[in-house]
Amino acid sequence: MRVGGLATGMDIDSIVNKLMTAERIPLDKMQQDKTMLEWKRDAFRDVNKKLSELDQMILNMKMSSTYNSKMVSSSNEGAVTASGSSSASNGSYSIEVTQLAKNAINMSTAAVDLDPNTSLKEQGVQEQKFTFTTYNEKGEADTHNYTIQDGETLNQLLKRVSDDDNNVRMFFDDQSQRVIMETTRTGNYNPDGKEIVFYEGSNAFFKNTLNLHMSKEQGGTDAKFKYNNTELELTSKTNDYQLNGINFQFKDVGSANLTVTNDVESSFESIMKFVDKYNEVVETLNESQREEKYRDYPPLTDEQKKDMSEDEIELWEERAKSGLLRGESALSSGLFSMRQSWYSSVDTGGGFTSLTQIGIETSKDYMDGGKLVVNEKDLRDALREDPAGVQKLFSNSDENESRGLVNRLEDSLERTINQIGERAGNDTHTTLENYTLGKRMKDLNERISAFEDRLVVRENRYWSQFTAMESAISRMNMQSAQLMSQFGGGM
């Protein structure tokens, strides 16, 4: 512990602190520079996140379903509904459902005289093994063998059967005191008989213990329907059926007329979401280049923050962070490249070769910085009349003049994202050497560490000098006191 001023009465600690405050001025400047680099790195990464979000949306803009989304209406939704893929042909379809697909189910014919949570053996169940058979997609038999385990309860046994890969589930119903055994899939897989086969003679456990009889099984049927008023009856293992790009869902026995049309609103909304995200990115890049830079507002040091309120700190740092990315070529050139992606025509081989033909153009207000403006009526008309043409305009992976607009934008985005990554890295970069700003931050860290070591040496030297001064003055005081005592004693 350092104690000064005993001999001189001087506040040595305060003097040394003031001296060190002056000595720390270069250190404060380096720490402020480091903070600015960290802020700039984070600002770059925030921009890259928005660019990456737009880049992800381009994946959706490449999909055929974005432009050729289908809407299917049904005259009887209680019987049949449907959804259409982009390959579905527009038109009308008639479906008559004559039978629904059902799963096979069997239930105990009488209450089971067992406690489902007590060991089966304790309740006198002697059967050790039981077997049942199901059928696969080819109608081939799959046999499933089980052995009652020591101490196993009925509920545990039924759960073990249900958990197996056998297309069967079994459970005990507490209210009716019966066991329910059913298939986990609809359809008829055994055209010669039941879906769950167990021969009661060799499987006394089913008959005598669970009161299950194979003859009582119900269900296990395929869906049956007639298509477009023909005599042709089609079947399905489930209550769904894929036909010509349309997925029919059967709800009940009955007839329905279904109409497939282009879902213009769905396609329109998908494109508008993309346009909104693009405009958001353009706004972010423009703001980064228009923000005013306040050079008189450097980052605050810890000492400066002690004398300020939270609101004052927030307002100061808001100005200190303003204009961090202004003049950064990676952003300005990236923004220019993005704008250029929309201007060139596309050789689609069809009627649409430019954005303006489908109602999209860049804003005439220069303050918008190249945002896209949509004429909603024209875009809807284009999607209604020629969705495939709109798709070719936006999406085509060719490397020539046929390359789609979003493919060109994707090229521009990836270049910009990579340039920013080289400058500021990303969240996975933990090593500073991996990006430009990181290298500068590493250099500052080393300089700060070296300077802090020098400050420790400098502070120790000040204390040594003041301590030497105190010691010298203390000795002089002692000598003076001795002389005075001698003079006083002689008198």
MOWOLIN-V968147 format. One record per pair of residues at least 24 apart in sequence whose C-alpha atoms are under 6 Angstrom apart, sorted by the first residue. I is the first residue (numbers start at 1). GAP is how many residues later the second one is. If there is no record, write none. Layout:
I | GAP
I | GAP
This chain:
7 | 463
7 | 467
32 | 267
40 | 284
41 | 383
48 | 369
62 | 333
66 | 201
67 | 200
67 | 320
67 | 324
68 | 319
69 | 194
70 | 191
70 | 192
70 | 193
71 | 189
71 | 190
71 | 191
71 | 192
72 | 187
72 | 188
73 | 185
73 | 186
74 | 183
74 | 184
75 | 181
75 | 182
76 | 180
78 | 173
79 | 171
79 | 172
79 | 173
79 | 174
79 | 175
80 | 169
80 | 170
80 | 171
81 | 167
81 | 168
82 | 165
82 | 166
82 | 167
83 | 163
83 | 164
84 | 161
84 | 162
85 | 160
87 | 158
88 | 156
88 | 157
88 | 158
90 | 170
90 | 171
91 | 168
91 | 169
92 | 166
92 | 167
93 | 135
93 | 164
93 | 165
94 | 133
94 | 134
94 | 162
94 | 163
95 | 131
95 | 132
95 | 160
95 | 161
96 | 129
96 | 130
96 | 158
96 | 159
97 | 128
97 | 156
97 | 157
98 | 126
98 | 127
98 | 155
99 | 124
99 | 125
99 | 154
100 | 123
101 | 85
101 | 86
101 | 120
101 | 121
101 | 122
101 | 137
101 | 138
102 | 84
102 | 85
102 | 117
102 | 118
102 | 119
103 | 80
103 | 82
103 | 83
103 | 116
103 | 117
104 | 78
104 | 79
104 | 114
104 | 115
104 | 116
105 | 76
105 | 77
105 | 112
105 | 113
106 | 74
106 | 75
106 | 76
106 | 111
107 | 72
107 | 73
108 | 70
108 | 71
108 | 103
108 | 104
109 | 102
111 | 66
111 | 67
112 | 65
112 | 66
112 | 98
116 | 38
116 | 39
117 | 36
118 | 35
119 | 32
119 | 33
119 | 34
120 | 33
130 | 73
132 | 65
132 | 66
133 | 63
133 | 64
134 | 61
134 | 62
135 | 54
139 | 50
139 | 51
186 | 52
187 | 33
187 | 34
187 | 35
187 | 50
188 | 32
188 | 33
188 | 34
264 | 120
279 | 92
288 | 37
288 | 38
289 | 37
291 | 31
291 | 32
292 | 31
293 | 29
293 | 30
334 | 82
337 | 75
338 | 71
338 | 74
341 | 67
341 | 68
346 | 55
346 | 56
347 | 54
347 | 55
348 | 44
348 | 54
358 | 24
